[in-house]
Amino acid sequence: MANGEERFLISQTVKEDILTNPVDLTLQFPDHLLHSIFSCLNFHDLRHVRLVCKKWHRNTPSHLALNFNESVFREKNPTTYSENEYWNSIRFSLDASKNKLINAEKRALRVQFNDCGDLHDIMKLLDGNDFHEVYLKIESFRSCCYYSYLPYIFQSKCLTILHLTNCELEKHVLLCGEEIIPSLQELKLEGVTLSEEILSKFISKCPNIRELSLMFCWGISFIVLTKLDHLKKLYVYLSYFHSFTNIQVVAPSLQVFHFVLRSYESRGVPVNMDIRSCKMLREFHLDCWKFPNGLDPDNFSSDFPHLETLLMGPCQTEKPIKISGSSLRKWILSFPQLYECSRRSIDSSPNLSSFQYMGSTFQPYLAPPSELLENNNNIVLVPKVHEIMNRAWFHKLRSHLENFSNYNTTLDLCVREETRSCGHPKGKPSGRAPTQPLHHIKHLMVDMKKLKYQQEYLMGYIIDNLLWMSHPNTLTLSIPASFSPTALVSFPFMC
């Protein structure tokens, strides 16, 4: 987004009449069925499920989690003695909890290291202790390798969730042997360094995986995922300084796909994307600079006939993308003047209940909204401090809001942090000007938590200008705790 431009988010949502039934139908389920359902939940969800009611608590599977955080345990200047003490604490906890581990129906292990010191010895403890969930994280990345404990992971008989953070996976371990993890259903690699070959080999060892997250991994310029018949969710987030060329996914059961690529190196070159086999896709987040090659703008809806939620941004393309279909319910566009979105797309989606537009400039053809979206409007602006120092900015905002004069609107202003000194506002108003207010703005929300202590004077200026253009029913303020209580006294509506 170019500097000096305000950011608009216009959201229209349809209120749906939902018949609520106060009777909890799960209370009629037999105990064994509830227990079977809860057994599919992860450890985090189990901790909440057991608190719902006595029947749920009684049928929650027994579970045990072991959490070890070296940054909390170890001294600021670690010695050999303190490192051994941390190692001994883990070993003692496992030995003391052995009977509980054997009897627990759900077992989780969460270990966080400062570095890779005793990684090999500590991960030996996975041998003979089958965990359902394993979360391993190295706080400071120093070319650490998890290769020493991967064999123990592959030998697991019940591992369903595996999260690895800040590590390096090496070829000679993953490419040798035919071990697989048939029980693994969720895999998350965050900050992991690996090659394309290692990634494909690793995923091939997890034939029943249902959820895969690749978060800011290093060393890969393309992704090829094939023969994933059970994959339901795929999240790919690439770093801002990442050179990425193409992605191919063959997963006929895929329902959720998030792809985020905002690197500056890829700003002028579209990525190649082949997801033609993902016909069951229901939620698609496509956040990249250019619309990918391999996706057809003219037949986008027919390629994904079951799509319900679509987020696109910026996705620059030379011609409009035709979005329509009876299944689409939520549509989010996020881009700064990149392509024209036809209003015909909104009108040709009869079940569309939520539409959002985010951009650096307001598009007049998006307002007034479709008759399908006439109940509520949420408008969010995220300007920098220097952008609102001149009252002309508020005049421009008011002219945009006039397009929504027939609708119930919520205006949310979130002031961004400013590093430079802006001085005092230009054209500081002495009370509100005698301009006809916009009565359709029913709710006003102002977030000024980013303002510094020296910018208290801006609170009165911002509020006074907003009340000059609207008479909301409710006003919500968020200000820093460091601001003096007397700053609110100067507001006209409090006098």
C-alpha positions in Angstrom: 0.0 0.0 0.0 1.4 3.4 -1.0 2.4 5.8 1.8 0.0 8.6 2.6 -3.1 6.7 1.5 -5.9 5.8 3.9 -7.1 2.3 4.1 -10.8 1.5 3.8 -12.6 -1.6 4.8 -16.3 -1.8 3.9 -18.1 -4.7 5.2 -21.8 -5.6 4.6 -23.3 -8.5 6.4 -26.8 -9.9 6.2 -28.6 -10.8 9.4 -30.0 -14.2 9.3 -32.9 -15.4 11.3 -31.7 -18.5 13.1 -34.0 -20.6 15.2 -32.3 -21.3 18.5 -33.1 -24.4 20.4 -32.2 -24.1 24.1 -32.2 -27.9 24.5 -28.8 -29.5 24.4 -29.3 -32.5 22.1 -25.9 -34.0 23.2 -27.4 -34.8 26.6 -29.5 -37.4 24.8 -26.4 -39.1 23.4 -25.3 -42.3 25.1 -22.0 -42.1 27.1 -20.0 -44.3 24.7 -20.9 -42.1 21.8 -19.9 -38.9 23.5 -16.6 -40.5 24.6 -15.9 -41.6 21.1 -16.6 -38.0 19.8 -14.4 -36.4 22.4 -11.6 -38.8 21.7 -11.1 -37.1 18.3 -10.4 -33.7 19.9 -6.9 -32.4 20.6 -5.6 -31.8 24.1 -6.4 -28.1 24.1 -10.1 -28.7 23.2 -10.4 -31.4 25.8 -9.5 -29.0 28.6 -12.5 -26.9 27.6 -15.0 -29.6 26.8 -14.7 -31.1 30.2 -15.9 -27.8 31.7 -19.2 -27.6 29.8 -21.3 -29.9 32.0 -21.1 -32.9 34.2 -22.1 -35.3 31.5 -19.4 -34.0 29.2 -16.9 -34.0 32.1 -17.7 -37.6 32.9 -17.2 -38.7 29.3 -14.1 -36.8 28.5 -11.1 -39.1 27.8 -8.4 -39.1 30.5 -5.5 -36.9 29.4 -2.1 -35.8 30.6 0.2 -33.1 29.2 3.9 -32.6 30.1 5.2 -29.0 29.5 8.9 -28.1 29.7 10.1 -24.6 29.0 13.9 -24.1 29.2 13.7 -20.3 29.2 11.7 -20.4 32.4 13.7 -23.1 34.1 17.3 -22.1 33.1 19.4 -19.3 34.5 20.3 -16.2 32.5 23.9 -17.4 32.2 23.5 -21.2 31.9 26.2 -23.5 33.1 26.9 -27.2 32.6 25.2 -27.8 35.9 22.0 -25.9 35.0 21.8 -27.7 31.7 22.1 -31.0 33.3 19.5 -29.9 35.9 17.0 -29.1 33.1 17.7 -32.5 31.5 17.2 -34.3 34.9 13.9 -32.4 35.5 12.5 -33.8 32.2 13.7 -37.3 32.9 12.4 -37.2 36.5 9.0 -35.9 35.4 8.6 -38.7 32.8 9.7 -41.3 35.3 7.3 -40.0 38.0 4.4 -39.8 35.5 5.0 -43.2 33.8 2.0 -44.8 35.3 -0.2 -41.9 34.5 1.1 -41.8 31.0 0.3 -45.5 30.5 -3.3 -45.0 31.7 -4.0 -41.7 30.0 -6.1 -42.0 26.8 -4.6 -38.7 25.4 -0.9 -37.8 26.0 0.8 -34.6 25.0 4.4 -33.4 25.2 5.4 -29.8 24.8 9.1 -28.9 25.0 10.7 -25.5 24.3 14.5 -25.2 24.1 16.7 -22.1 24.1 19.1 -23.9 21.8 19.9 -27.3 20.5 22.3 -28.3 23.3 21.1 -31.7 24.6 18.5 -32.2 21.9 19.6 -35.7 21.0 19.6 -37.0 24.5 16.3 -35.4 25.5 14.5 -36.6 22.4 15.5 -40.2 23.3 12.8 -40.0 25.9 10.3 -40.3 23.0 11.4 -43.8 22.6 9.0 -46.0 24.6 6.7 -43.1 25.5 4.1 -42.9 22.9 2.5 -39.4 22.8 -0.6 -38.4 20.8 0.6 -34.8 20.5 4.2 -33.5 20.3 5.1 -29.8 20.2 8.9 -29.1 19.9 10.3 -25.6 19.6 13.7 -24.1 19.6 13.5 -20.5 20.7 16.7 -19.2 19.0 17.4 -20.7 15.6 21.0 -21.7 15.2 21.0 -24.2 12.3 19.6 -26.8 14.7 18.7 -30.2 13.4 15.9 -32.5 14.5 17.3 -35.4 12.5 18.5 -37.1 15.7 15.0 -37.7 17.0 13.0 -38.2 13.8 13.4 -42.0 14.0 11.7 -42.0 17.3 8.8 -40.0 15.9 8.4 -42.4 13.0 8.3 -45.3 15.4 5.3 -43.8 17.2 2.1 -45.8 17.1 -0.4 -43.2 18.1 1.0 -39.8 17.2 -1.8 -37.6 15.7 -0.4 -34.0 16.0 3.2 -32.9 15.4 4.4 -29.3 15.5 8.1 -28.5 14.8 9.4 -24.9 15.1 12.7 -23.3 14.2 14.7 -26.3 13.1 16.5 -27.9 10.1 15.5 -31.2 8.5 18.3 -33.1 6.7 18.1 -35.4 3.7 20.0 -38.4 4.9 17.5 -39.1 7.6 14.2 -38.6 5.8 15.2 -40.2 2.5 16.4 -43.5 4.1 14.0 -46.1 5.2 10.3 -46.7 4.5 8.9 -45.8 8.0 5.6 -44.0 7.9 3.3 -42.4 10.5 -0.1 -43.7 9.6 -1.7 -42.2 12.7 -0.5 -38.6 12.0 -3.4 -36.2 11.1 -2.0 -32.8 11.8 1.5 -31.5 10.9 2.8 -27.9 11.3 6.2 -26.8 10.2 7.1 -23.3 11.3 10.4 -21.6 10.6 11.8 -24.9 9.4 14.6 -25.1 6.9 14.2 -27.9 4.4 14.4 -28.6 0.7 11.6 -29.3 -1.7 12.6 -33.0 -1.9 12.7 -33.4 1.9 9.2 -31.7 2.2 7.7 -34.1 -0.4 9.3 -37.1 1.3 8.2 -36.1 4.7 4.6 -35.6 3.6 4.6 -38.9 1.8 5.4 -40.6 5.2 2.1 -39.2 6.5 -0.5 -40.9 4.2 -3.5 -40.0 6.4 -2.7 -36.4 7.2 -5.8 -34.1 7.4 -4.3 -30.7 8.2 -0.9 -29.4 7.0 0.6 -26.0 7.9 3.7 -24.6 6.3 4.5 -21.4 8.1 7.4 -19.2 6.9 9.6 -22.2 6.0 13.0 -21.6 4.4 14.8 -23.3 1.5 11.8 -24.1 -0.7 11.0 -22.3 -3.9 8.2 -24.6 -4.9 5.8 -27.0 -3.3 4.4 -30.3 -4.8 1.9 -32.2 -2.7 0.3 -35.2 -4.4 -1.7 -38.3 -3.4 -3.2 -36.6 -0.3 -6.6 -38.2 -0.4 -7.4 -37.3 3.2 -6.1 -33.8 3.4 -8.9 -31.3 4.5 -6.9 -28.2 5.4 -3.8 -26.6 3.9 -2.1 -23.4 5.1 0.9 -22.0 3.3 2.4 -18.8 4.6 5.7 -17.7 2.9 8.1 -15.1 4.3 8.4 -11.5 3.0 11.8 -12.2 1.6 11.0 -15.5 -0.2 11.5 -16.4 -3.8 8.7 -18.7 -4.7 7.7 -20.0 -8.1 4.9 -22.6 -8.1 2.7 -24.8 -6.0 0.8 -28.0 -7.0 -1.7 -29.7 -4.8 -3.5 -32.9 -5.6 -6.0 -33.3 -2.8 -9.5 -34.2 -3.9 -10.9 -33.8 -0.4 -9.3 -30.4 0.4 -11.9 -28.0 1.9 -9.7 -25.1 3.3 -6.7 -23.6 1.5 -4.9 -20.4 2.7 -2.0 -19.2 0.5 -0.1 -16.0 1.5 2.8 -14.7 -0.5 3.7 -11.1 0.0 7.5 -11.2 -0.7 8.9 -8.2 -2.6 10.8 -10.6 -4.9 7.5 -12.0 -6.2 5.7 -8.7 -6.5 6.1 -8.5 -10.3 5.9 -12.2 -11.2 2.8 -14.3 -10.6 3.2 -17.7 -9.0 2.1 -20.8 -10.8 -0.7 -22.6 -9.0 -2.2 -25.9 -9.9 -5.1 -26.9 -7.6 -7.5 -28.1 -10.3 -8.2 -31.4 -8.5 -9.4 -29.5 -5.4 -13.0 -29.4 -6.5 -14.4 -29.7 -2.9 -12.8 -26.4 -1.8 -15.1 -24.4 0.5 -12.7 -21.8 2.0 -10.0 -20.1 -0.2 -7.7 -17.3 1.0 -5.5 -16.1 -1.8 -3.3 -13.3 -0.6 -0.5 -12.5 -3.1 0.5 -9.5 -5.3 -0.6 -11.0 -8.6 -3.4 -13.4 -9.6 -1.6 -16.8 -10.0 -1.1 -18.4 -13.4 -3.1 -21.6 -13.6 -6.3 -20.1 -12.1 -8.9 -19.1 -14.7 -10.5 -15.6 -14.0 -13.4 -16.4 -16.4 -14.2 -19.8 -14.9 -13.2 -19.3 -11.3 -16.6 -20.2 -9.8 -17.1 -23.3 -12.0 -13.6 -24.6 -11.0 -14.6 -24.4 -7.4 -18.4 -25.0 -7.3 -18.7 -25.6 -3.5 -16.8 -22.4 -2.5 -18.4 -20.6 0.4 -15.7 -18.2 1.7 -13.3 -16.4 -0.6 -10.6 -13.9 0.3 -8.6 -12.3 -2.4 -5.9 -9.6 -2.1 -4.2 -7.9 -3.8 -4.3 -10.4 -6.7 -3.6 -8.0 -9.5 -4.9 -9.1 -12.9 -5.5 -7.5 -16.2 -9.1 -8.3 -16.4 -11.9 -8.8 -13.8 -12.4 -12.1 -12.1 -15.9 -13.4 -12.5 -17.2 -14.5 -9.1 -20.7 -16.0 -8.9 -22.4 -19.0 -7.6 -25.1 -20.2 -5.3 -22.7 -21.5 -2.7 -20.7 -18.3 -2.1 -21.7 -16.8 1.3 -18.7 -14.6 2.3 -16.5 -12.6 0.0 -13.5 -10.4 1.0 -11.6 -8.3 -1.5 -8.4 -6.6 -0.3 -6.4 -4.6 -2.9 -5.3 -1.0 -3.7 -6.7 -0.1 -7.1 -5.7 -3.2 -8.9 -8.7 -4.4 -10.8 -12.3 -3.5 -11.2 -14.8 -5.8 -9.5 -18.1 -6.0 -11.2 -21.2 -5.4 -9.1 -22.8 -8.1 -11.3 -20.8 -10.7 -9.3 -22.5 -9.7 -6.1 -26.0 -9.8 -7.6 -25.3 -13.2 -9.2 -24.5 -14.8 -5.8 -28.0 -15.2 -4.3 -26.7 -16.6 -1.0 -24.0 -14.0 -0.4 -24.4 -12.8 3.2 -21.2 -11.0 3.8 -19.1 -8.7 1.6 -16.0 -6.8 2.5 -13.9 -4.4 0.5 -10.4 -3.2 1.6 -8.3 -0.8 -0.4 -6.3 2.4 -0.5 -9.1 4.3 -2.4 -12.8 4.0 -2.2 -14.6 2.5 -5.3 -17.9 4.3 -5.9 -19.4 1.4 -7.8 -19.4 -0.6 -4.6 -22.0 1.6 -2.9 -24.8 1.6 -2.4 -24.6 -2.1 -1.8 -26.7 -4.8 -3.4 -30.2 -5.4 -2.1 -28.9 -8.6 -0.7 -26.6 -6.7 1.6 -28.7 -3.9 3.0 -28.9 -4.6 6.7 -25.5 -3.8 8.1 -22.3 -2.0 7.1 -19.0 -2.0 8.9 -16.4 0.5 7.8 -12.9 0.3 9.2 -10.3 3.0 8.5 -6.7 2.5 9.5 -4.9 5.9 8.8 -1.6 7.1 10.1 -1.5 10.1 12.4 -0.1 12.5 9.8 -2.9 11.6 7.4 -5.6 12.9 9.7 -3.8 16.1 10.8 -5.6 18.1 8.0 -9.4 18.4 8.3 -9.7 17.8 4.6 -9.2 14.1 5.4 -12.5 14.2 7.3 -14.3 16.0 4.5 -13.2 13.3 2.1 -14.4 10.6 4.6 -17.8 12.2 4.9 -18.3 12.3 1.1 -17.6 8.5 1.0 -20.0 7.8 3.8 -22.8 9.6 2.1 -23.0 6.6 -0.3 -24.4 4.6 2.6 -27.0 7.1 3.7 -29.8 4.5 3.7 -28.1 1.9 5.8 -27.2 1.2 9.4 -23.5 1.8 9.6 -20.7 1.2 12.2 -17.6 3.3 11.7 -14.3 2.1 13.2 -11.3 4.3 13.2 -8.0 2.7 14.2 -5.1 5.2 14.3 -1.7 3.7 13.3 1.5 4.4 15.1 3.7 7.2 13.8 7.4 7.3 14.1 8.0 10.9 13.0 6.8 14.1 14.8 3.7 15.5 13.3 3.2 18.7 15.2 -0.3 20.0 15.9 -3.3 19.5 13.6 -4.0 22.0 10.8 -7.4 23.6 10.8 -8.2 22.5 14.4 -12.0 23.0 14.7 -13.6 25.1 17.4 -16.7 22.9 17.9 -18.4 21.1 15.1 -19.2 22.9 11.9 -22.9 23.4 11.0 -23.0 20.5 8.5 -25.9 18.1 8.2 -24.7 15.0 10.2 -24.9 11.5 8.8 -27.6 9.9 11.0 -27.1 6.4 9.6 -23.8 6.0 11.5 -25.3 4.3 14.6 -22.0 3.1 16.2 -18.7 4.9 16.4 -15.5 3.1 17.6 -12.2 4.8 17.9 -9.0 3.0 18.7 -6.1 5.3 19.7 -4.0 2.9 21.7 -1.1 3.5 19.2 -0.9 7.2 20.2 2.0 8.3 22.3 1.9 10.2 25.6 2.8 13.5 23.9 -0.2 13.1 21.5 -3.0 13.5 24.0 -4.2 16.6 22.2 -5.1 14.5 19.2 -7.9 12.7 21.1 -10.1 15.8 21.3 -9.3 16.7 17.7 -10.2 13.3 16.3 -13.4 12.9 18.4 -14.6 16.4 17.6 -14.2 15.8 13.8 -16.0 12.5 14.0 -18.9 13.9 15.9 -19.0 16.8 13.5 -20.0 14.4 10.8 -22.2 11.9 12.8 -24.5 11.6 15.8 -23.9 8.0 16.8 -26.0 6.1 19.4 -22.9 4.6 20.9 -19.3 5.7 21.2 -16.4 3.3 22.1 -13.0 4.7 22.9 -9.7 2.8 23.3 -6.8 4.9 24.6 -3.4 4.2 26.2 -3.4 3.7 29.9 -0.6 6.4 30.2 -3.0 9.2 29.1 -4.1 11.5 31.8 -7.7 11.2 33.0 -8.2 14.9 32.4 -7.8 14.4 28.6 -11.4 13.2 28.4 -12.8 16.2 30.2 -12.0 18.5 27.2 -14.4 16.5 24.9 -17.5 18.6 24.1 -20.0 15.8 24.7 -18.7 15.4 28.3 -19.0 19.0 29.3 
